[in-house]
Amino acid sequence: MRHRKVSRKLGRDVEHHWAILSTQVRDLLKHGKIVTTLAKAKELRRIADKMITLAKKGDLASRRRALAFIKDKNIVKKLFNEIRAKYIDRPGGYTRIVKIGKKRGDGSDVAIVELVEEKLTMRPSKVKKDRIKKILDFIEEKKKKYGISQLKDSSQKESHQESE
């Protein structure tokens, strides 16, 4: 039974599994994108995001943990200098998986794994704007119906006249 087992086996033993992931993370950080099968891409995304999170911490222990997995000093240096600066404000989601079709030989799904380049921008939703507008219109309608806005305006005028 696979209770509480998180990662995929990828049809290999454990050492080969981690060797493949280490090599793919290294190549992803070196080139910015790689082409692989969908199962490997999903597994790669987990590890690559963890490596970038380690780089965002930036301390010596994080650098050593990254170096223990990646095993290439130049790539770790690039990770902690260039890639860290690019994602320092981003809360997560550093990689993107794009499906590109099936392999010709065995028919397995093929995907591109790439580092996300654009900045994360939050724009207000059109649905939310419309909803807020409807709520404000409803409130104004009820104020007019019950004369609340008139009472409030007249009470403000009276208090303003008394202060003069």
N, C-alpha and C positions, 0 to 999 in steps of 0.2 A: 504494500500500500504506500501511496505517496503523500501521506498526511504531512502537512506543513512544509513540503518541499517546494521551494520557490522557483528555481531555475529549470530550464529545459535540459534534457540529456544530450540532445543532438546526435544520438546514436554512437557515442564514443565513451571511453572511460574518462574518469575525472581529470587526470593529468592532461590528456589530449584536449579535453573540453576547455580547461583554463588556458592552455597554450594557444588555442585558436582565438579565444576572446582577448588575450593579451596582445597578440599580433594584430588583431583587427582594431583594437582600441588605439594601438600605436599608429597604425596606418591612417585611421580616421583623424587623429590629431595632427598627423603630419601633412596629409593631403586635403583635409576638409570634407571629403566625401569618399565613400567606397560603395561598390556594388557587391551584394551578397544575397543569400537566400533570406526569405522573410523570417524564418524561425531564428536564424543567427542574428538578423537585424534587430529583432525584438529583444534578444538577450544582450546584444551589444549596446543598445540604448541605455539599459539599466546601468551597466558598468561605466560607460562613457560619462553619463550624467553624474555618477558618483565621483569620478576623477576630476571633473570640472568643479564640483562642490568642494573637494579637497583643495583644489587650487585657490578657490575663493577664500578659504580659511587662511592660507598663506603661511602657516607656521612650519617649523622644522619637522615636526612629527608628521604633518600632512604631506610634506615633500618626500619624506622617507617612505611613507605608505604608498604614494604614487610611484616612486622609483622601484619599490619592491614588486609592483604589479607590471609596470610598463617596461622596465629594464633597459631604458635608453635615456642617457643623461641629457642629450640634446632635445629630445621630445619633451621631457619633464621640464627643462628650462623654458621651452616655448610655451608649455602649458601654464607655468606659473608666471610668465611675463606677459606674453601677447594675448593668449586666450583668456586668462584671468581678467585682464583689463577690459576685454570686450564684453564679458558677461557679469561684471561686478554688480550691476544694478538689476540684473534679471533674476527673478525668484526661482526659476526652474525652467524646464523644457528647452534644453540646450541643443537637442538633436531632433531631426525630422526624418521620418521614414516615408518614402514615396514608392508605391508599388509600380513596377514597370512591365510586368507580364510573367510568362512562364519560361523555364529553361527548356531548351529544345530536347535535351537528352532524357530527363526523367520527369519533366512536367511540374517540377516544384516551383513555387512562386519566387520571383526575384524582386529585390527592392534596392533602392538607393538610400543609404544612410548618410545624412549630411549635417554639418553644424549649421545652426540657424544664424543667419547674417543680420537680418533687420532688427531694429530696436522694437521693443514691445511697447505699443501705444494703446492706451485705453481711450476709446471714444464713447461718448454717451449713446445709448441705444435709442433708435427712433421710436421703438415701441414704448420705452420708458418715458420719453418726452410726451408722447401722445397720451399716455395714461395719467401723467401728472397734470397735463392740460385739462383732461376730462374731469379730474378730481377738483381742480381749482374752479372750473366752470360750474360744477355741481354745488360747490360751497357758495359761490357768488349767487347762484340761483336761489338757494335756500335763504341766504341773507336777505335778498330782495323780497322773497315770499313772506318772511316773518318780520321784515322791517328791522333787522338787526343792524345793518349798515347805517340806516338813518338814525337809530338811537345812538350808536357809537359816534357818528359825526356830530349830532346835536350835543351830546355830552362833552365832546372835545371842545366844541365852540363855547359852551357855557363855562367850562373850566378855564378856557383861554380868556374869556371876557372878565371873569372874576379876578384873574391874576393881574389884569391891566388896571 
